Amino acid sequence: MLRNNNLKICRKLVRREFQFHKGQTLLLIMAVTLVCMLYTFSFSLGNLTYKGFLYSYRTIYGSDSHIIYENITEAQAAALKKHPAVKDTAALSAVGVLSDEMLENRNVRLAAVSESWARETDSIPVCGRMPEEKDRADHDKAVFDESGLDKTVVHGESGFGKNAPAEIALDEITMNSLLIPHEIGAEVPIKWRSAEGEEYTHTFRLCGWWENQMGETDSCAWITAETAEELCGKRPDTLMLGVTLYLPGDLEKQAKDLLADLGLKDISYTTNLAYNKARQDYAGREAVKFYRMNLIVVLCGVLMICHIVQLSAQQNIRFYGRVKSLGMTPRQIRVLAAQRAVMVWVPGILPGWILGFLLCVGAAPYVVVGMERNPAFAFFQLWPFVLSALLAGATTLTACLWPVGRVMRSVPAQAVRYIESVEQRGRKGRKTRAPVARRMALTGISRQKKQSLPAAFSLLLSLVVLCCVRTMGTSYDEEKYLDGMALCDYRLCDASAASGVQRYNPKSRSITPKIMEALSVHPAVTDMGQACTMEVPLYAKPEDRARIIDAFEEVDEQGRARKEYMADEPDWLAGYEKMRETGEYIGIVTGVDGLMLKNAMARQAFLEGGYDKEAFDTGKYVIAAGAASSHIRATPPVGSKVDICSREFEIMASVPLETTLLSGKDSRQAQYNITYYLPLSAFEELFPEHGIRNVAVNIRREEQKAFEDFLSQILEGTGTDMFSYKDYQWTFRNAVFHLCMIPLFVGSVMLLIGMLNFANALAVGTLVRKREFAVCESLGMTKKQLRRMLLWEGACCYGVILVLLVPGTGILTWLWGRWWLAHTNTWCITWRFSLLPLWVSLPVLLILSLAVPLYFFKKIAKESVTERLRELE
Amino acid sequence: MEIISLHNVKKYYGSKENTVKALDGIDLTIRQGAFTAIVGASGSGKTTLLNMMGGLDVPDTGEVIVDGVNLSGLKEEQLAVFRRKKVGFIFQNYNLMPTLTVEENILFPLDLDGSAPDEGYLREIIELLGLKDRLTAFPDMLSGGGRQRVAIARALAAKPSIILADEPTGNLDSQNGQNVAGLLKMTTELFHRTLVMITHNMELAQLADRVVRLQDGRIV
């Protein structure tokens, strides 16, 4: 008898509720949309961060493949391709590697065109095209065939036939390092080494090139399969095989397992850095920062929805009490509440997804830098959306079940009586002689405590978050950063030294005298200077050498000698050992003038000696730069002599090596070096045929636009790279934005929610007293008195909020700020405490406090007193 | 035959010196089919007593047995279904669902149960109460008397054994009050229901078979 739970009635009631309370329903849907948007945004951004890290690892690795097997036969490649764990493969038939010393920091394979490999490594020409055989097929091929290959010449000029060089496609870094002009059809002399270790030189014709998205350190030089065969004298018998797995995991193990499954032995392989567990863990930890913010999102989402539900809490509780008294079971009530949640959740999802994703599209380029395609689209995944929808649903359900819980805890008689108890609450024991309007206002405030509490809490929380973000954002000191990082307004870099992996090629002339002349006469330029370098073998006398050796072999507080810190730099160690044993080392002789000299000297903390301009300009002195700390001098002493190209210079001063002064890399031989700055005039005397490595330019900022137009015009096609202070500024601002973005966004939405909650509390506080106001009016209180009472109420409410928010926000922000300052290790910080978001919010809260109750009273007062008195339903 | 019996029912509110004895050891039995009026001053415990009979409230001590079921032995879920099937409530402030039409309000207890309505029986009630032309209207479109007639129809719809009415005419003028009370007595007699009604109106109380007077939570 006592069993029955018809649920159809729940659907009907929910439908009707929404038809009758459209405004509230729309507000709830909007709340769900906001919550879903917050979740989508933070999850998508977390996903982007994770993928962005993996992308950067892939970029370093140079391929999208999970495993690359080297030197395998075609049969082995075919077997690997058929393995059930293998999703896809990309084969590369390389005849050797480019062996020019200018490419010593990179691994560029001379290989037959492989579309799949090119796709995996982003090495498809964007200018020109891939090499083709047909172009030289007709008239040139005949000549080529007759001439044959000259495989005996090592380090000499050779070709396939003087009239018909084969085609080659290269990446831009390789071209710039080898000084190859960016012109289709340009001659490309290539020095390469076969797998057997033999070296050859051949000349090709440039048919295309691409910008290095991936493969700064690892790339391909594409030639046709026919050319590759001709170069080897036979079809290359080994391949490299890039393998993409269905389920990448522990790649080292998977690579071994694949070989073991196929019975293959002694095959070397590399695994993609992006799938390295430690790196993945690191990327995961970075992404977790974004996910952590979701805890606040959950909190503010529940608060928001709860507060909107609270708008009609009394009606809700009375409603649930009423249906309970009529025989609705607890299960039916729970289902009713759950269906209410579902009814607002479903329509809120799609707009929430769209808004969240659009925000993500806007923020993505600041999170993952350097991708042509918007990372939000490139790394699009469904899971953040599914998870957002589910969490938004859970949040909505939690908020909607809250009032049900209160009904469940009470007997129906209590729930039905609820409205009366609310009206009577807070009326006893208050005796004051204040005027009636003010007295009633104070009573009204105390009665709204419960409704105002979540609003005050969400306001406090949001303002603390925003003020912390503001304090953090303003404390990152842009000027300090630019002072430390940007030497000048613009820095031009020779094409061979534009990238951090490129070895500077002193033969490069991408910064031409014409460019220098144009710069020097440009009206916007206020100051400029240049730096030229040359690697020169030098000799350290035994007494000078002893001081340097002492510096590197002295044991520090950690019990380690300084040279031990360089254990993972074999080139440096080899150079150092050579210096230690023989006194021979590589000196980086650097000619500087004008702004470059000024900047170099101004930034240096002199360890020994000092800069004497007049003496330095005579060209008889140099300034030595090397590794240094407060008590380490790793250069020959001041006053000692150094012989550079048979000319003797005296060391005027010793400074720590400034690594940001020059772009590009020095040769591997020069990894251990001592740098000597000398005047440009002296450098020109020593090396009359020098190129320019870097140019520093300062301009009048108001002519920036015209100057940049001029720069792009004169640098076009030269390969010269340009960095401006704006790049550093952008990097800095981007990094700060990256740090602040999520808390800023969450804080802003929370503030909006807090404001809505606050306005809601005021609105509810007015609306629930509809009958009370009617009673007051019936007893002779005028509308003017009631309005005055509401203004008092608003002012008191604002006062309470003020007392809570100002010290609360101030103290919490200050405490957090000091903690953050103590725990951050960033050097460009100046403590700047800011409560700007609080000061901006306070006037808005004042307006809300005064205007909202009056507005709702005006609405209420449209009904007559008798109508309101009679109203019970 | 007894349909309601209360034994030593006590219900206190507040604590220590502020204790209010809403019901203070009530012993009461009500015969099936009888019309019982409960009268008393405000705060004498009338509504609390009615709520106990309907399972809307629980006593601190004592037991309430309705139609052979001891209410204190029921779980919340069972109590809800008990109210739905055995008791028809009529409240002073009607407690109609504002979002449902008159017809839907009347059928609400049946809808909760998922049971099919007895069409003939319902038609009879609706005609008796004069609601035939207002079935598609919403409660806020009706007068106070009209709303209370809907509440009576709803209370009778599920054919409960007992009708509990808490000052059903309290919000109506005297003419409407008389009409509603007359209808209530007539319908309960016609359909052989037990009626327990709280009222302040002694004229209405005189219509009852038995008048129970409460004072300070005790029957006097």
Contacts between the chains, C-beta under 8 A, distances in Angstrom:
chain1	res1	chain2	res2	distance
A	1	B	81	7.6
A	1	B	85	7.1
A	2	B	74	7.3
A	2	B	77	7.7
A	2	B	78	4.2
A	2	B	81	4.7
A	2	B	82	6.3
A	3	B	81	6.9
A	4	B	81	5.9
A	4	B	84	7.8
A	4	B	113	5.2
A	4	B	114	6.1
A	4	B	115	7.6
A	5	B	114	7.8
A	6	B	111	6.5
A	6	B	112	6.1
A	6	B	113	6.0
A	6	B	114	2.8
A	8	B	111	7.2
A	8	B	114	7.0
A	9	B	108	7.4
A	9	B	111	4.2
A	9	B	112	5.6
A	9	B	114	7.8
A	12	B	100	7.8
A	12	B	104	7.6
A	12	B	111	7.3
A	13	B	97	7.4
A	13	B	99	7.0
A	13	B	100	7.6
A	16	B	97	7.9
A	16	B	99	3.6
A	16	B	100	6.3
A	17	B	99	5.8
A	19	B	99	7.1
A	20	B	98	7.0
A	20	B	99	4.7
A	322	B	95	5.0
A	322	B	97	7.4
A	323	B	97	7.6
A	323	B	112	7.9
A	324	B	80	6.6
A	325	B	54	7.7
A	325	B	56	5.5
A	325	B	83	6.9
A	325	B	89	6.2
A	325	B	95	7.1
A	326	B	83	7.1
A	326	B	84	6.9
A	326	B	89	6.8
A	326	B	95	7.5
A	326	B	108	6.3
A	326	B	109	6.1
A	326	B	112	6.9
A	326	B	154	7.9
A	327	B	80	5.4
A	327	B	81	6.5
A	327	B	82	7.9
A	327	B	83	4.4
A	327	B	84	2.5
A	327	B	85	7.3
A	327	B	109	5.8
A	327	B	112	5.3
A	327	B	113	7.5
A	328	B	80	6.2
A	328	B	84	7.7
A	328	B	112	5.6
A	329	B	76	7.9
A	329	B	77	5.0
A	329	B	80	4.2
A	329	B	81	6.3
A	329	B	112	8.0
A	330	B	76	5.5
A	330	B	77	5.8
A	330	B	80	6.9
A	331	B	77	6.7
A	332	B	80	7.8
A	332	B	112	6.9
A	408	B	76	7.9
A	411	B	56	6.4
A	411	B	57	5.2
A	411	B	58	6.1
A	412	B	56	4.6
A	412	B	57	7.8
A	413	B	47	8.0
A	413	B	48	7.8
A	413	B	51	4.4
A	413	B	56	4.3
A	413	B	57	4.2
A	414	B	57	7.9
A	416	B	56	7.6
A	416	B	91	7.7
A	416	B	95	7.1
A	872	B	93	4.9
A	872	B	94	7.9
A	872	B	171	7.2
A	873	B	93	7.5
A	873	B	94	7.2
A	873	B	96	7.1
A	873	B	98	5.6
A	873	B	139	6.4
A	873	B	140	6.3
